[in-house]
């Protein structure tokens, strides 16, 4: 893989990590303030999506896992995270 592509992956995963963590933290703070279960589920969902992207990047860049396996890790955790986000839209 080219050096430019590796740098692009690291930069994009870092941006996802920073923004995803910020969204999850804000949702969690809102949950603490209001006690709303839907906000807790929203925070968990964004947390899972963020961790998935982060773990996939770590697995690929530092552990030498293949790109396809990294994409699979990211996809599975993103699906679970989105399921939690969808659930948060239905919880009262």
Biopython code that builds the backbone (N, CA, C, O; Angstrom):
import numpy as np
from Bio.PDB.StructureBuilder import StructureBuilder

atoms = [
    (1, "UNK", "N", (0.853, -1.170, 0.000)),
    (1, "UNK", "CA", (0.000, 0.000, 0.000)),
    (1, "UNK", "C", (0.901, 1.237, 0.000)),
    (1, "UNK", "O", (1.956, 1.257, 0.634)),
    (2, "UNK", "N", (0.466, 2.252, -0.716)),
    (2, "UNK", "CA", (1.289, 3.442, -0.818)),
    (2, "UNK", "C", (1.300, 4.221, 0.492)),
    (2, "UNK", "O", (0.381, 4.126, 1.305)),
    (3, "UNK", "N", (2.350, 4.981, 0.668)),
    (3, "UNK", "CA", (2.506, 5.797, 1.875)),
    (3, "UNK", "C", (1.395, 6.844, 1.973)),
    (3, "UNK", "O", (0.902, 7.123, 3.066)),
    (4, "UNK", "N", (1.003, 7.418, 0.848)),
    (4, "UNK", "CA", (-0.050, 8.436, 0.854)),
    (4, "UNK", "C", (-1.377, 7.843, 1.301)),
    (4, "UNK", "O", (-2.132, 8.491, 2.025)),
    (5, "UNK", "N", (-1.667, 6.623, 0.880)),
    (5, "UNK", "CA", (-2.912, 5.971, 1.285)),
    (5, "UNK", "C", (-2.894, 5.649, 2.780)),
    (5, "UNK", "O", (-3.904, 5.814, 3.464)),
    (6, "UNK", "N", (-1.764, 5.198, 3.278)),
    (6, "UNK", "CA", (-1.638, 4.932, 4.717)),
    (6, "UNK", "C", (-1.848, 6.200, 5.531)),
    (6, "UNK", "O", (-2.524, 6.166, 6.559)),
    (7, "UNK", "N", (-1.293, 7.294, 5.098)),
    (7, "UNK", "CA", (-1.459, 8.576, 5.795)),
    (7, "UNK", "C", (-2.917, 9.009, 5.745)),
    (7, "UNK", "O", (-3.455, 9.490, 6.743)),
    (8, "UNK", "N", (-3.562, 8.843, 4.596)),
    (8, "UNK", "CA", (-4.977, 9.212, 4.466)),
    (8, "UNK", "C", (-5.841, 8.384, 5.409)),
    (8, "UNK", "O", (-6.779, 8.913, 6.005)),
    (9, "UNK", "N", (-5.542, 7.100, 5.555)),
    (9, "UNK", "CA", (-6.298, 6.249, 6.471)),
    (9, "UNK", "C", (-6.111, 6.709, 7.909)),
    (9, "UNK", "O", (-7.084, 6.814, 8.656)),
    (10, "UNK", "N", (-4.887, 6.980, 8.301)),
    (10, "UNK", "CA", (-4.612, 7.432, 9.672)),
    (10, "UNK", "C", (-5.310, 8.755, 9.954)),
    (10, "UNK", "O", (-5.911, 8.925, 11.015)),
    (11, "UNK", "N", (-5.236, 9.684, 9.024)),
    (11, "UNK", "CA", (-5.872, 10.995, 9.219)),
    (11, "UNK", "C", (-7.388, 10.841, 9.321)),
    (11, "UNK", "O", (-8.008, 11.420, 10.213)),
    (12, "UNK", "N", (-7.986, 10.073, 8.424)),
    (12, "UNK", "CA", (-9.445, 9.919, 8.454)),
    (12, "UNK", "C", (-9.896, 9.196, 9.720)),
    (12, "UNK", "O", (-10.912, 9.572, 10.304)),
    (13, "UNK", "N", (-9.176, 8.178, 10.156)),
    (13, "UNK", "CA", (-9.540, 7.471, 11.383)),
    (13, "UNK", "C", (-9.383, 8.376, 12.604)),
    (13, "UNK", "O", (-10.163, 8.277, 13.551)),
    (14, "UNK", "N", (-8.391, 9.245, 12.589)),
    (14, "UNK", "CA", (-8.202, 10.193, 13.690)),
    (14, "UNK", "C", (-9.351, 11.194, 13.751)),
    (14, "UNK", "O", (-9.852, 11.498, 14.833)),
    (15, "UNK", "N", (-9.765, 11.700, 12.611)),
    (15, "UNK", "CA", (-10.894, 12.637, 12.564)),
    (15, "UNK", "C", (-12.172, 11.943, 13.043)),
    (15, "UNK", "O", (-12.941, 12.519, 13.814)),
    (16, "UNK", "N", (-12.398, 10.715, 12.588)),
    (16, "UNK", "CA", (-13.568, 9.952, 13.038)),
    (16, "UNK", "C", (-13.520, 9.754, 14.542)),
    (16, "UNK", "O", (-14.535, 9.907, 15.221)),
    (17, "UNK", "N", (-12.359, 9.417, 15.067)),
    (17, "UNK", "CA", (-12.222, 9.198, 16.509)),
    (17, "UNK", "C", (-12.524, 10.466, 17.302)),
    (17, "UNK", "O", (-13.254, 10.420, 18.292)),
    (18, "UNK", "N", (-11.976, 11.579, 16.879)),
    (18, "UNK", "CA", (-12.183, 12.846, 17.602)),
    (18, "UNK", "C", (-13.646, 13.271, 17.540)),
    (18, "UNK", "O", (-14.240, 13.588, 18.571)),
    (19, "UNK", "N", (-14.227, 13.282, 16.358)),
    (19, "UNK", "CA", (-15.618, 13.717, 16.219)),
    (19, "UNK", "C", (-16.598, 12.733, 16.860)),
    (19, "UNK", "O", (-17.555, 13.148, 17.515)),
    (20, "UNK", "N", (-16.365, 11.443, 16.676)),
    (20, "UNK", "CA", (-17.236, 10.438, 17.276)),
    (20, "UNK", "C", (-17.196, 10.479, 18.793)),
    (20, "UNK", "O", (-18.228, 10.352, 19.453)),
    (21, "UNK", "N", (-15.997, 10.658, 19.346)),
    (21, "UNK", "CA", (-15.870, 10.777, 20.793)),
    (21, "UNK", "C", (-16.593, 12.017, 21.297)),
    (21, "UNK", "O", (-17.241, 11.973, 22.343)),
    (22, "UNK", "N", (-16.491, 13.118, 20.571)),
    (22, "UNK", "CA", (-17.176, 14.351, 20.972)),
    (22, "UNK", "C", (-18.697, 14.155, 20.959)),
    (22, "UNK", "O", (-19.381, 14.576, 21.891)),
    (23, "UNK", "N", (-19.223, 13.523, 19.918)),
    (23, "UNK", "CA", (-20.667, 13.288, 19.839)),
    (23, "UNK", "C", (-21.125, 12.372, 20.972)),
    (23, "UNK", "O", (-22.128, 12.648, 21.630)),
    (24, "UNK", "N", (-20.389, 11.283, 21.200)),
    (24, "UNK", "CA", (-20.761, 10.344, 22.265)),
    (24, "UNK", "C", (-20.703, 11.030, 23.628)),
    (24, "UNK", "O", (-21.578, 10.814, 24.467)),
    (25, "UNK", "N", (-19.693, 11.843, 23.852)),
    (25, "UNK", "CA", (-19.553, 12.548, 25.134)),
    (25, "UNK", "C", (-20.694, 13.546, 25.354)),
    (25, "UNK", "O", (-21.245, 13.633, 26.451)),
    (26, "UNK", "N", (-21.038, 14.286, 24.320)),
    (26, "UNK", "CA", (-22.137, 15.256, 24.440)),
    (26, "UNK", "C", (-23.457, 14.539, 24.709)),
    (26, "UNK", "O", (-24.248, 14.983, 25.541)),
    (27, "UNK", "N", (-23.694, 13.432, 24.009)),
    (27, "UNK", "CA", (-24.917, 12.655, 24.243)),
    (27, "UNK", "C", (-24.928, 12.081, 25.656)),
    (27, "UNK", "O", (-25.972, 12.054, 26.307)),
    (28, "UNK", "N", (-23.778, 11.624, 26.132)),
    (28, "UNK", "CA", (-23.698, 11.079, 27.491)),
    (28, "UNK", "C", (-23.952, 12.170, 28.534)),
    (28, "UNK", "O", (-24.659, 11.942, 29.516)),
    (29, "UNK", "N", (-23.377, 13.345, 28.317)),
    (29, "UNK", "CA", (-23.626, 14.465, 29.246)),
    (29, "UNK", "C", (-25.103, 14.824, 29.273)),
    (29, "UNK", "O", (-25.662, 15.100, 30.334)),
    (30, "UNK", "N", (-25.731, 14.819, 28.107)),
    (30, "UNK", "CA", (-27.168, 15.108, 28.047)),
    (30, "UNK", "C", (-27.960, 14.033, 28.786)),
    (30, "UNK", "O", (-28.944, 14.338, 29.461)),
    (31, "UNK", "N", (-27.533, 12.777, 28.661)),
    (31, "UNK", "CA", (-28.186, 11.696, 29.398)),
    (31, "UNK", "C", (-28.041, 11.906, 30.906)),
    (31, "UNK", "O", (-29.005, 11.734, 31.653)),
    (32, "UNK", "N", (-26.852, 12.274, 31.350)),
    (32, "UNK", "CA", (-26.628, 12.493, 32.788)),
    (32, "UNK", "C", (-27.491, 13.633, 33.308)),
    (32, "UNK", "O", (-27.993, 13.579, 34.430)),
    (33, "UNK", "N", (-27.659, 14.660, 32.491)),
    (33, "UNK", "CA", (-28.442, 15.820, 32.897)),
    (33, "UNK", "C", (-29.935, 15.507, 32.932)),
    (33, "UNK", "O", (-30.644, 15.973, 33.824)),
    (34, "UNK", "N", (-30.416, 14.725, 31.972)),
    (34, "UNK", "CA", (-31.852, 14.493, 31.852)),
    (34, "UNK", "C", (-32.300, 13.115, 32.331)),
    (34, "UNK", "O", (-33.474, 12.918, 32.644)),
    (35, "UNK", "N", (-31.368, 12.159, 32.389)),
    (35, "UNK", "CA", (-31.729, 10.796, 32.746)),
    (35, "UNK", "C", (-32.428, 10.041, 31.628)),
    (35, "UNK", "O", (-32.998, 8.977, 31.871)),
    (36, "UNK", "N", (-32.398, 10.558, 30.426)),
    (36, "UNK", "CA", (-33.105, 9.970, 29.290)),
    (36, "UNK", "C", (-32.408, 8.695, 28.800)),
    (36, "UNK", "O", (-31.233, 8.731, 28.433)),
    (37, "UNK", "N", (-33.133, 7.572, 28.793)),
    (37, "UNK", "CA", (-32.542, 6.333, 28.262)),
    (37, "UNK", "C", (-32.193, 6.431, 26.776)),
    (37, "UNK", "O", (-31.245, 5.792, 26.320)),
    (38, "UNK", "N", (-32.943, 7.216, 26.030)),
    (38, "UNK", "CA", (-32.653, 7.341, 24.599)),
    (38, "UNK", "C", (-31.315, 8.042, 24.368)),
    (38, "UNK", "O", (-30.585, 7.695, 23.440)),
    (39, "UNK", "N", (-30.994, 9.014, 25.196)),
    (39, "UNK", "CA", (-29.701, 9.690, 25.052)),
    (39, "UNK", "C", (-28.550, 8.765, 25.451)),
    (39, "UNK", "O", (-27.461, 8.835, 24.881)),
    (40, "UNK", "N", (-28.804, 7.892, 26.443)),
    (40, "UNK", "CA", (-27.783, 6.909, 26.816)),
    (40, "UNK", "C", (-27.531, 5.956, 25.650)),
    (40, "UNK", "O", (-26.381, 5.662, 25.324)),
    (41, "UNK", "N", (-28.607, 5.472, 25.023)),
    (41, "UNK", "CA", (-28.459, 4.573, 23.874)),
    (41, "UNK", "C", (-27.777, 5.274, 22.710)),
    (41, "UNK", "O", (-26.990, 4.663, 21.987)),
    (42, "UNK", "N", (-28.075, 6.552, 22.526)),
    (42, "UNK", "CA", (-27.422, 7.328, 21.470)),
    (42, "UNK", "C", (-25.924, 7.425, 21.736)),
    (42, "UNK", "O", (-25.117, 7.248, 20.823)),
    (43, "UNK", "N", (-25.552, 7.704, 22.976)),
    (43, "UNK", "CA", (-24.135, 7.789, 23.340)),
    (43, "UNK", "C", (-23.444, 6.445, 23.116)),
    (43, "UNK", "O", (-22.331, 6.398, 22.592)),
    (44, "UNK", "N", (-24.095, 5.363, 23.507)),
    (44, "UNK", "CA", (-23.518, 4.032, 23.312)),
    (44, "UNK", "C", (-23.362, 3.747, 21.821)),
    (44, "UNK", "O", (-22.331, 3.223, 21.399)),
    (45, "UNK", "N", (-24.359, 4.079, 21.028)),
    (45, "UNK", "CA", (-24.294, 3.838, 19.587)),
    (45, "UNK", "C", (-23.141, 4.570, 18.929)),
    (45, "UNK", "O", (-22.386, 3.979, 18.158)),
    (46, "UNK", "N", (-23.002, 5.842, 19.226)),
    (46, "UNK", "CA", (-21.883, 6.598, 18.642)),
    (46, "UNK", "C", (-20.551, 6.114, 19.196)),
    (46, "UNK", "O", (-19.539, 6.133, 18.495)),
    (47, "UNK", "N", (-20.551, 5.684, 20.441)),
    (47, "UNK", "CA", (-19.327, 5.129, 21.008)),
    (47, "UNK", "C", (-18.895, 3.867, 20.282)),
    (47, "UNK", "O", (-17.710, 3.687, 20.000)),
    (48, "UNK", "N", (-19.849, 2.989, 19.978)),
    (48, "UNK", "CA", (-19.530, 1.743, 19.267)),
    (48, "UNK", "C", (-19.023, 2.039, 17.858)),
    (48, "UNK", "O", (-18.046, 1.438, 17.412)),
    (49, "UNK", "N", (-19.676, 2.954, 17.161)),
    (49, "UNK", "CA", (-19.224, 3.323, 15.810)),
    (49, "UNK", "C", (-17.799, 3.878, 15.863)),
    (49, "UNK", "O", (-16.962, 3.539, 15.026)),
    (50, "UNK", "N", (-17.535, 4.725, 16.844)),
    (50, "UNK", "CA", (-16.220, 5.338, 16.989)),
    (50, "UNK", "C", (-15.158, 4.297, 17.316)),
    (50, "UNK", "O", (-14.083, 4.291, 16.717)),
    (51, "UNK", "N", (-15.461, 3.418, 18.266)),
    (51, "UNK", "CA", (-14.510, 2.375, 18.640)),
    (51, "UNK", "C", (-14.254, 1.439, 17.465)),
    (51, "UNK", "O", (-13.128, 0.981, 17.271)),
    (52, "UNK", "N", (-15.293, 1.153, 16.679)),
    (52, "UNK", "CA", (-15.115, 0.297, 15.511)),
    (52, "UNK", "C", (-14.137, 0.877, 14.510)),
    (52, "UNK", "O", (-13.261, 0.174, 14.006)),
    (53, "UNK", "N", (-14.288, 2.146, 14.226)),
    (53, "UNK", "CA", (-13.368, 2.793, 13.288)),
    (53, "UNK", "C", (-11.953, 2.824, 13.852)),
    (53, "UNK", "O", (-10.980, 2.595, 13.134)),
    (54, "UNK", "N", (-11.853, 3.108, 15.143)),
    (54, "UNK", "CA", (-10.543, 3.183, 15.788)),
    (54, "UNK", "C", (-9.862, 1.809, 15.798)),
    (54, "UNK", "O", (-8.686, 1.695, 15.453)),
    (55, "UNK", "N", (-10.600, 0.771, 16.193)),
    (55, "UNK", "CA", (-10.014, -0.572, 16.251)),
    (55, "UNK", "C", (-9.620, -1.077, 14.868)),
    (55, "UNK", "O", (-8.586, -1.728, 14.715)),
    (56, "UNK", "N", (-10.426, -0.784, 13.876)),
    (56, "UNK", "CA", (-10.091, -1.200, 12.515)),
    (56, "UNK", "C", (-8.798, -0.522, 12.057)),
    (56, "UNK", "O", (-7.946, -1.157, 11.436)),
    (57, "UNK", "N", (-8.657, 0.748, 12.361)),
    (57, "UNK", "CA", (-7.431, 1.464, 11.998)),
    (57, "UNK", "C", (-6.220, 0.923, 12.732)),
    (57, "UNK", "O", (-5.157, 0.747, 12.137)),
    (58, "UNK", "N", (-6.373, 0.658, 14.023)),
    (58, "UNK", "CA", (-5.273, 0.101, 14.818)),
    (58, "UNK", "C", (-4.891, -1.286, 14.286)),
    (58, "UNK", "O", (-3.713, -1.596, 14.112)),
    (59, "UNK", "N", (-5.910, -2.109, 14.031)),
    (59, "UNK", "CA", (-5.650, -3.468, 13.546)),
    (59, "UNK", "C", (-4.881, -3.444, 12.226)),
    (59, "UNK", "O", (-3.956, -4.228, 12.014)),
    (60, "UNK", "N", (-5.280, -2.540, 11.358)),
    (60, "UNK", "CA", (-4.632, -2.482, 10.047)),
    (60, "UNK", "C", (-3.245, -1.862, 10.116)),
    (60, "UNK", "O", (-2.291, -2.409, 9.564)),
    (61, "UNK", "N", (-3.129, -0.734, 10.782)),
    (61, "UNK", "CA", (-1.870, 0.007, 10.762)),
    (61, "UNK", "C", (-0.813, -0.561, 11.711)),
    (61, "UNK", "O", (0.368, -0.592, 11.367)),
    (62, "UNK", "N", (-1.216, -1.004, 12.883)),
    (62, "UNK", "CA", (-0.224, -1.424, 13.880)),
    (62, "UNK", "C", (-0.078, -2.934, 14.013)),
    (62, "UNK", "O", (1.007, -3.426, 14.321)),
    (63, "UNK", "N", (-1.155, -3.671, 13.785)),
    (63, "UNK", "CA", (-1.108, -5.117, 13.987)),
    (63, "UNK", "C", (-0.910, -5.890, 12.689)),
    (63, "UNK", "O", (-0.764, -7.112, 12.703)),
    (64, "UNK", "N", (-0.905, -5.177, 11.575)),
    (64, "UNK", "CA", (-0.654, -5.825, 10.292)),
    (64, "UNK", "C", (-1.811, -6.644, 9.756)),
    (64, "UNK", "O", (-1.622, -7.483, 8.874)),
    (65, "UNK", "N", (-3.005, -6.413, 10.276)),
    (65, "UNK", "CA", (-4.190, -7.111, 9.774)),
    (65, "UNK", "C", (-4.471, -6.599, 8.366)),
    (65, "UNK", "O", (-4.265, -5.420, 8.078)),
    (66, "UNK", "N", (-4.933, -7.465, 7.506)),
    (66, "UNK", "CA", (-5.225, -7.075, 6.132)),
    (66, "UNK", "C", (-6.323, -6.026, 6.048)),
    (66, "UNK", "O", (-7.138, -5.874, 6.957)),
    (67, "UNK", "N", (-6.321, -5.315, 4.944)),
    (67, "UNK", "CA", (-7.302, -4.249, 4.749)),
    (67, "UNK", "C", (-8.724, -4.797, 4.773)),
    (67, "UNK", "O", (-9.613, -4.172, 5.350)),
    (68, "UNK", "N", (-8.949, -5.938, 4.165)),
    (68, "UNK", "CA", (-10.296, -6.526, 4.160)),
    (68, "UNK", "C", (-10.765, -6.858, 5.570)),
    (68, "UNK", "O", (-11.924, -6.621, 5.908)),
    (69, "UNK", "N", (-9.887, -7.397, 6.386)),
    (69, "UNK", "CA", (-10.245, -7.712, 7.766)),
    (69, "UNK", "C", (-10.527, -6.434, 8.549)),
    (69, "UNK", "O", (-11.455, -6.387, 9.356)),
    (70, "UNK", "N", (-9.734, -5.412, 8.312)),
    (70, "UNK", "CA", (-9.979, -4.118, 8.957)),
    (70, "UNK", "C", (-11.328, -3.542, 8.572)),
    (70, "UNK", "O", (-12.047, -3.008, 9.417)),
    (71, "UNK", "N", (-11.671, -3.650, 7.302)),
    (71, "UNK", "CA", (-12.970, -3.169, 6.837)),
    (71, "UNK", "C", (-14.094, -3.992, 7.476)),
    (71, "UNK", "O", (-15.133, -3.442, 7.843)),
    (72, "UNK", "N", (-13.891, -5.295, 7.609)),
    (72, "UNK", "CA", (-14.898, -6.146, 8.250)),
    (72, "UNK", "C", (-15.106, -5.739, 9.716)),
    (72, "UNK", "O", (-16.246, -5.629, 10.168)),
    (73, "UNK", "N", (-14.033, -5.519, 10.449)),
    (73, "UNK", "CA", (-14.133, -5.075, 11.847)),
    (73, "UNK", "C", (-14.927, -3.780, 11.920)),
    (73, "UNK", "O", (-15.847, -3.645, 12.726)),
    (74, "UNK", "N", (-14.560, -2.836, 11.073)),
    (74, "UNK", "CA", (-15.227, -1.539, 11.050)),
    (74, "UNK", "C", (-16.711, -1.707, 10.705)),
    (74, "UNK", "O", (-17.566, -1.093, 11.343)),
    (75, "UNK", "N", (-17.015, -2.519, 9.719)),
    (75, "UNK", "CA", (-18.397, -2.693, 9.270)),
    (75, "UNK", "C", (-19.269, -3.342, 10.337)),
    (75, "UNK", "O", (-20.394, -2.899, 10.570)),
    (76, "UNK", "N", (-18.766, -4.377, 10.981)),
    (76, "UNK", "CA", (-19.549, -5.069, 12.008)),
    (76, "UNK", "C", (-19.851, -4.131, 13.176)),
    (76, "UNK", "O", (-20.992, -4.050, 13.630)),
    (77, "UNK", "N", (-18.841, -3.433, 13.655)),
    (77, "UNK", "CA", (-19.068, -2.525, 14.784)),
    (77, "UNK", "C", (-19.920, -1.321, 14.382)),
    (77, "UNK", "O", (-20.693, -0.810, 15.193)),
    (78, "UNK", "N", (-19.785, -0.873, 13.148)),
    (78, "UNK", "CA", (-20.649, 0.204, 12.678)),
    (78, "UNK", "C", (-22.102, -0.250, 12.644)),
    (78, "UNK", "O", (-22.996, 0.507, 13.024)),
    (79, "UNK", "N", (-22.345, -1.470, 12.197)),
    (79, "UNK", "CA", (-23.708, -2.004, 12.171)),
    (79, "UNK", "C", (-24.294, -2.080, 13.583)),
    (79, "UNK", "O", (-25.444, -1.696, 13.793)),
    (80, "UNK", "N", (-23.513, -2.572, 14.553)),
    (80, "UNK", "CA", (-23.985, -2.617, 15.941)),
    (80, "UNK", "C", (-24.239, -1.210, 16.483)),
    (80, "UNK", "O", (-25.222, -0.972, 17.184)),
    (81, "UNK", "N", (-23.346, -0.288, 16.151)),
    (81, "UNK", "CA", (-23.528, 1.092, 16.601)),
    (81, "UNK", "C", (-24.772, 1.729, 16.014)),
    (81, "UNK", "O", (-25.512, 2.419, 16.715)),
    (82, "UNK", "N", (-25.001, 1.502, 14.734)),
    (82, "UNK", "CA", (-26.210, 2.048, 14.109)),
    (82, "UNK", "C", (-27.463, 1.402, 14.677)),
    (82, "UNK", "O", (-28.497, 2.059, 14.795)),
    (83, "UNK", "N", (-27.386, 0.118, 15.031)),
    (83, "UNK", "CA", (-28.531, -0.537, 15.668)),
    (83, "UNK", "C", (-28.852, 0.152, 16.996)),
    (83, "UNK", "O", (-30.020, 0.372, 17.316)),
    (84, "UNK", "N", (-27.823, 0.490, 17.762)),
    (84, "UNK", "CA", (-28.042, 1.205, 19.028)),
    (84, "UNK", "C", (-28.617, 2.593, 18.787)),
    (84, "UNK", "O", (-29.465, 3.056, 19.550)),
    (85, "UNK", "N", (-28.161, 3.261, 17.730)),
    (85, "UNK", "CA", (-28.685, 4.591, 17.406)),
    (85, "UNK", "C", (-30.146, 4.497, 16.991)),
    (85, "UNK", "O", (-30.960, 5.318, 17.415)),
    (86, "UNK", "N", (-30.491, 3.514, 16.170)),
    (86, "UNK", "CA", (-31.882, 3.321, 15.778)),
    (86, "UNK", "C", (-32.723, 3.025, 17.020)),
    (86, "UNK", "O", (-33.813, 3.574, 17.178)),
    (87, "UNK", "N", (-32.225, 2.172, 17.886)),
    (87, "UNK", "CA", (-32.936, 1.865, 19.133)),
    (87, "UNK", "C", (-33.160, 3.139, 19.942)),
    (87, "UNK", "O", (-34.221, 3.311, 20.544)),
    (88, "UNK", "N", (-32.176, 4.028, 19.962)),
    (88, "UNK", "CA", (-32.301, 5.265, 20.737)),
    (88, "UNK", "C", (-33.442, 6.155, 20.215)),
    (88, "UNK", "O", (-33.987, 6.972, 20.958)),
    (89, "UNK", "N", (-33.791, 5.992, 18.957)),
    (89, "UNK", "CA", (-34.869, 6.786, 18.378)),
    (89, "UNK", "C", (-36.251, 6.281, 18.797)),
    (89, "UNK", "O", (-37.243, 7.000, 18.678)),
    (90, "UNK", "N", (-36.307, 5.041, 19.287)),
    (90, "UNK", "CA", (-37.580, 4.450, 19.678)),
    (90, "UNK", "C", (-37.779, 4.365, 21.184)),
    (90, "UNK", "O", (-38.899, 4.127, 21.637)),
    (91, "UNK", "N", (-36.736, 4.549, 21.961)),
    (91, "UNK", "CA", (-36.845, 4.480, 23.418)),
    (91, "UNK", "C", (-37.476, 5.756, 23.918)),
    (91, "UNK", "O", (-37.166, 6.847, 23.439)),
    (92, "UNK", "N", (-38.359, 5.616, 24.878)),
    (92, "UNK", "CA", (-39.017, 6.797, 25.457)),
    (92, "UNK", "C", (-38.331, 7.226, 26.718)),
    (92, "UNK", "O", (-38.744, 8.202, 27.344)),
]
sb = StructureBuilder()
sb.init_structure("model")
sb.init_model(0)
sb.init_chain("A")
sb.init_seg("    ")
for serial, (resi, resn, name, xyz) in enumerate(atoms, 1):
    if name == "N":
        sb.init_residue(resn, " ", resi, " ")
    sb.init_atom(name, np.array(xyz, "f"), 0.0, 1.0, " ", f" {name:<3s}", serial, name[0])
structure = sb.get_structure()
